[in-house]
Amino acid sequence: MSLRRLARACRTVVALAILAAGCAGTLASAEEAPGPSTSLSTDEADAVVEAGEAPTAFDPDQEAWMREEIDRAVEARLAGIPRPVYIPATDIAPPKGLLLYRERPGRGDFPFALAIGGFMQLRWLEFARSATSWTNAAGATLPINNINTFNIDRYFLTFSGHVVDERLVYTFALFGTTNIGVRAGAVPVGMAGWKFSDAATVGVGMTNVPGTREWIIASPWTVGVDRSMANTFFRPGYSPGAAATGSLLDGEFHYQGGVWNAIDGGTSGVFRRGTSMAFAGNVWWEPLGAYGFGPGDMECHDEPVIRLGTSGVYANTYPLALVGANPEDTIVRLSDGTPLATVGALGPDSQVRQFLYQLASVDAGIKYGGWAANAEYYFRLLNNFEGVGTFNRSSSYDQGGQVYLSWCFIPRSHEVYARSSVVTGPFGTGQEYGGGLNWYVRQSRQARFTIEALTMNRNPAQNFIYPYRAGYTGTAIQTQFVVAY
C-alpha cells in the first residue's frame, strides 16, 4: 500500500471515529433539547470521509481540533514504517550511504540492516611522451605511446550492514572500470565477520592486502587524482583472505592485519599453485586526535593532528604474467619497469617462477590550519628466486618514497598541492613530480573536481587505472571528477 493511500485510510478511520463521537453528542443534546438536526446523511458523510475531510456540521474550533487529531493519528501510524535515511560523510569518517533498513530492537524486529553506498571517478587523461621507446632488462625495445582518453576510471557499488546479530557485519561491493574495455566485468570484493567491539573485528573475504599506507586509503579520498607512482610500484593487490581490524587506546592506535592467498590472489582461485600464503599488516598512531580519512586538511584543523604508521608484507609467491580480471592487480616489476616473470629479465633464457616478496614501509603525516604534509618510504627485497635457467643475481633490493604537500587556501573549498615520488634499485631509477588543484563542491569531500599535471622520468610502475605505463617518460595532464555517495 502506498504512503498516500495509507494516510488516506488513517484519516478515514479517525474521521469515522470522531464522527461517531460527534453524532453521539448530538443525539444526547437532542434528547435534552429537541430541535432541528445538524447531522449529515449517510451518503454525505461517506462522501466527506472518502475525500479525507472532517464533517463541516461542527463549529470551526471543533473542526480544527478534528483535523489536528487526524494529522496526529496519521503521523503516529506512519512513524512505525522504516524510512530510508542518508548518512553523509563527517570530518573524520566517510559516508555510510543510504540506510535502507535497520531493525528496531524495542519492537522485536529481526536483526538486519542494509545500506547502499559507493563512488565513481570520471577522468580524462592525456599523456605527451618525451621519448619514443625504452629498453627493458631483457634487452627488448618497446614503444612509448601518446595517450588521450576519457574513462570511468573506477566505480564502486557497496552494500553493508549486519544480519542475525548486530555484531555479524558484512560489506560487499562491485568494482569495475572502463580502462580495460567497456565489456569488462565487475569484480566482487567484500568481507563478512564478527565485530567483538571497536577493538576487534575478525572476518574473511576478498580485500586489498594492507601493505602500504597509501594503498589502504580509498581512491576518492587521495590528495591528487590518484595514488603515487612509488606506491603503485611497491604495493600488493587484492586477494581472498582472513583479517582482523580495530582500534585501541581510546581510538588513538589502529591496526589491520591477516593472512591472504597471495599478494595478488584474485586471479588464482582454486587453481593457485602451492600452499604458501601472504602475511600483511598495517598499524598507525594518532596521538593528538582523529586524523581523518583523507590526507589533505580541507577541514582546516584548529589544532595540529599527526599520524605515524608502518606496514609490512611477507609472501612466498608466484609472479603474475598478465593482469587478471581485477584492474588493481599489480605485476611485480624490477626498478626499470620490467616484469619479474619476463623471460631473460634476470639472465639469458631465464625466467622466475617463484620468489620471496618482502616489503616494509614507514609513514608520517601532519595537518594544521589547512596545511598538510604526508610522506611514506618503502623498502622491498625480492629473493629466493626459483624457475628456469641461470639467474645473474640472487636478489633485488629496491627502495623509494612519496611525499605530498597541500594547502586548502579557501577553507573546505579550494586546495592546491604538490607531489613527488621516486623508485630506485639495481635496474635504474624512476621519478615523478607535479601538482594540481582540488575544488570540493559545496564544501564536501563527497564531490571533488581535480586538475593535475605530472612529469615522469623512466617510470617503473604500471597500472591502467593510473597514468603509469612501465618505461614511459613524459608529461601527464589529468582532469577528474569524483562523486561519493
Backbone hydrogen bonds, N-H to C=O, Kabsch-Sander energy under -0.5 kcal/mol:
donor,donor_aa,acceptor,acceptor_aa,energy
6,L,2,S,-2.4
7,A,3,L,-2.6
8,R,4,R,-2.2
9,A,5,R,-2.4
10,C,6,L,-2.5
11,R,7,A,-2.5
12,T,8,R,-2.1
13,V,9,A,-2.4
14,V,10,C,-2.6
15,A,11,R,-2.7
16,L,12,T,-2.5
17,A,13,V,-2.3
18,I,14,V,-2.8
19,L,15,A,-3.0
20,A,16,L,-2.6
21,A,17,A,-2.1
22,G,18,I,-2.8
23,C,19,L,-2.9
24,A,20,A,-2.3
25,G,21,A,-2.1
26,T,22,G,-2.0
27,L,23,C,-2.8
28,A,24,A,-2.3
29,S,25,G,-2.1
30,A,26,T,-2.3
31,E,27,L,-2.1
32,E,28,A,-1.4
33,A,29,S,-2.9
45,A,41,S,-2.7
46,D,42,T,-2.6
47,A,43,D,-2.0
48,V,44,E,-2.2
49,V,45,A,-2.8
50,E,46,D,-2.7
51,A,47,A,-1.5
52,G,49,V,-1.8
53,E,48,V,-2.3
58,F,55,P,-0.5
63,E,59,D,-2.2
64,A,60,P,-2.5
65,W,61,D,-2.1
66,M,62,Q,-2.2
67,R,63,E,-2.3
68,E,64,A,-2.0
69,E,65,W,-2.2
70,I,66,M,-2.6
71,D,67,R,-2.7
72,R,68,E,-2.4
73,A,69,E,-2.3
74,V,70,I,-2.6
75,E,71,D,-2.5
76,A,72,R,-2.1
77,R,73,A,-2.0
78,L,74,V,-2.6
79,A,75,E,-1.7
80,G,76,A,-0.5
80,G,77,R,-0.9
81,I,78,L,-1.9
85,V,99,L,-2.0
87,I,97,G,-2.5
90,T,93,A,-2.7
96,K,87,I,-1.6
97,G,87,I,-1.6
98,L,116,I,-3.0
99,L,85,V,-3.2
99,L,97,G,-0.8
100,L,98,L,-1.1
100,L,114,L,-1.9
101,Y,114,L,-1.5
103,E,112,F,-1.8
107,R,104,R,-2.0
108,G,105,P,-1.6
109,D,104,R,-1.3
113,A,162,H,-2.4
114,L,101,Y,-2.2
115,A,160,S,-2.8
116,I,98,L,-2.0
117,G,158,T,-2.5
119,F,156,F,-1.3
120,M,483,V,-2.1
121,Q,154,R,-2.7
122,L,120,M,-0.5
122,L,481,F,-2.6
123,R,121,Q,-0.5
123,R,151,N,-2.8
124,W,479,T,-2.8
125,L,149,T,-2.7
126,E,477,I,-2.4
127,F,147,I,-2.8
128,A,475,T,-3.0
129,R,127,F,-0.6
130,S,473,T,-2.9
131,A,473,T,-0.8
134,W,142,L,-2.4
136,N,140,A,-2.4
139,G,136,N,-1.9
142,L,134,W,-3.3
142,L,140,A,-0.6
144,I,132,T,-2.3
145,N,143,P,-0.5
147,I,127,F,-2.0
149,T,125,L,-2.5
151,N,123,R,-2.4
153,D,121,Q,-1.7
153,D,151,N,-1.2
154,R,121,Q,-0.9
155,Y,176,G,-1.7
156,F,119,F,-2.6
157,L,174,L,-1.7
158,T,117,G,-2.8
159,F,172,F,-3.6
160,S,115,A,-2.2
161,G,170,Y,-2.1
162,H,113,A,-0.8
163,V,165,D,-0.6
163,V,168,L,-1.8
164,V,111,P,-2.1
165,D,163,V,-1.9
168,L,165,D,-1.6
169,V,167,R,-1.3
169,V,193,G,-1.6
170,Y,161,G,-2.2
171,T,191,M,-2.3
172,F,159,F,-3.1
173,A,189,V,-3.3
174,L,157,L,-1.9
175,F,173,A,-0.5
175,F,187,V,-2.3
176,G,155,Y,-1.7
178,T,152,I,-2.1
181,G,178,T,-1.6
184,A,181,G,-1.6
187,V,175,F,-3.9
189,V,173,A,-2.5
190,G,206,M,-2.6
191,M,171,T,-2.4
192,A,204,V,-2.2
193,G,169,V,-2.6
194,W,202,V,-2.7
195,K,167,R,-3.4
195,K,193,G,-0.5
196,F,194,W,-0.9
196,F,200,A,-1.7
197,S,200,A,-1.5
200,A,197,S,-1.1
201,T,245,T,-2.3
202,V,194,W,-2.1
203,G,243,A,-2.5
204,V,192,A,-2.2
205,G,241,G,-2.4
206,M,190,G,-2.2
207,T,205,G,-0.6
207,T,239,S,-1.9
209,V,237,G,-3.1
211,G,209,V,-2.4
216,I,212,T,-1.0
216,I,213,R,-0.9
217,I,213,R,-0.5
217,I,214,E,-0.7
218,A,216,I,-0.6
221,W,218,A,-1.8
222,T,219,S,-1.2
232,T,228,S,-2.1
233,F,229,M,-1.9
234,F,230,A,-2.3
235,R,231,N,-2.6
237,G,263,I,-3.4
239,S,207,T,-2.5
241,G,205,G,-2.7
242,A,259,V,-2.7
243,A,203,G,-2.5
244,A,257,G,-2.8
245,T,201,T,-2.3
246,G,255,Y,-1.8
247,S,198,D,-1.9
248,L,253,F,-3.3
252,E,248,L,-0.8
252,E,249,L,-1.2
253,F,248,L,-2.1
254,H,284,W,-2.9
255,Y,246,G,-2.2
256,Q,282,N,-1.9
257,G,244,A,-2.1
258,G,280,A,-2.4
259,V,242,A,-2.3
260,W,278,A,-3.0
261,N,240,P,-2.5
265,G,238,Y,-1.4
265,G,262,A,-0.6
266,G,238,Y,-1.1
268,S,265,G,-0.7
269,G,265,G,-1.0
271,F,268,S,-1.5
272,R,269,G,-1.4
278,A,260,W,-3.0
279,F,314,Y,-2.8
280,A,258,G,-1.8
281,G,312,G,-2.0
282,N,256,Q,-2.9
283,V,310,T,-2.4
284,W,254,H,-2.1
285,W,308,L,-3.0
286,E,252,E,-3.0
289,G,286,E,-1.1
300,C,297,D,-1.2
305,V,367,K,-2.0
307,R,365,G,-2.2
308,L,285,W,-2.1
309,G,363,D,-2.4
310,T,283,V,-2.2
311,S,361,S,-2.2
312,G,281,G,-2.0
313,V,359,L,-2.6
314,Y,279,F,-2.6
315,A,357,Y,-2.3
316,N,277,M,-0.8
317,T,315,A,-0.8
317,T,355,F,-2.7
329,D,326,N,-2.0
331,I,329,D,-0.5
332,V,330,T,-0.5
334,L,338,T,-3.0
337,G,334,L,-2.3
340,L,332,V,-2.6
342,T,339,P,-2.0
344,G,350,S,-3.4
345,A,342,T,-2.0
347,G,344,G,-1.1
350,S,347,G,-2.0
351,Q,388,V,-2.4
352,V,340,L,-0.7
353,R,386,E,-3.4
354,Q,386,E,-1.7
355,F,317,T,-2.5
356,L,383,N,-3.2
357,Y,315,A,-3.6
357,Y,355,F,-0.5
358,Q,356,L,-0.5
358,Q,381,L,-1.9
359,L,313,V,-2.3
360,A,379,F,-2.5
361,S,311,S,-2.0
362,V,377,Y,-1.9
363,D,309,G,-2.4
364,A,375,A,-2.1
365,G,307,R,-2.1
366,I,373,A,-2.2
367,K,305,V,-2.3
368,Y,371,W,-2.5
369,G,301,H,-2.5
371,W,368,Y,-2.2
372,A,406,S,-2.2
373,A,366,I,-2.1
374,N,404,Y,-2.1
375,A,364,A,-2.5
376,E,402,Q,-2.2
377,Y,362,V,-2.6
378,Y,400,G,-3.6
379,F,360,A,-2.7
380,R,398,D,-2.9
381,L,358,Q,-2.7
382,L,396,S,-2.3
383,N,356,L,-1.7
384,N,394,S,-0.6
385,F,394,S,-0.5
386,E,354,Q,-2.5
388,V,351,Q,-2.3
392,N,346,L,-3.1
396,S,382,L,-2.5
398,D,380,R,-2.6
398,D,396,S,-0.5
399,Q,424,T,-2.4
400,G,378,Y,-1.6
401,G,422,V,-1.5
402,Q,376,E,-2.4
403,V,420,S,-2.4
404,Y,374,N,-2.8
405,L,418,A,-2.4
406,S,372,A,-2.7
407,W,416,V,-2.8
408,C,370,G,-2.5
409,F,407,W,-1.3
410,I,414,H,-1.7
412,R,298,M,-1.2
413,S,410,I,-2.5
414,H,410,I,-1.5
415,E,438,N,-2.5
416,V,407,W,-2.5
417,Y,436,G,-2.0
418,A,405,L,-2.6
419,R,434,G,-2.7
420,S,403,V,-1.9
421,S,432,E,-1.7
422,V,401,G,-2.3
423,V,430,G,-2.6
424,T,399,Q,-2.9
425,G,428,G,-1.4
428,G,425,G,-1.6
430,G,423,V,-2.7
431,Q,457,N,-1.8
432,E,421,S,-2.3
433,Y,455,T,-1.7
434,G,419,R,-2.3
435,G,453,A,-1.9
436,G,417,Y,-1.9
437,L,451,I,-2.2
438,N,415,E,-3.4
439,W,449,F,-2.7
440,Y,413,S,-3.3
440,Y,438,N,-0.5
441,V,439,W,-0.9
441,V,447,A,-2.0
443,Q,440,Y,-1.8
444,S,441,V,-1.0
447,A,444,S,-1.1
448,R,482,V,-2.4
449,F,439,W,-2.6
450,T,480,Q,-3.0
451,I,437,L,-1.8
452,E,478,Q,-2.8
453,A,435,G,-2.6
454,L,476,A,-2.8
455,T,433,Y,-2.8
456,M,474,G,-3.3
457,N,431,Q,-2.6
459,N,472,Y,-2.5
463,N,468,Y,-1.9
466,Y,463,N,-1.2
468,Y,463,N,-0.5
471,G,459,N,-3.6
472,Y,469,R,-2.0
474,G,456,M,-1.8
475,T,128,A,-2.3
476,A,454,L,-3.2
477,I,126,E,-3.1
478,Q,452,E,-2.7
479,T,124,W,-2.2
480,Q,450,T,-2.9
481,F,122,L,-2.5
482,V,448,R,-2.7
483,V,120,M,-2.2
484,A,446,Q,-2.9
485,Y,118,G,-2.9
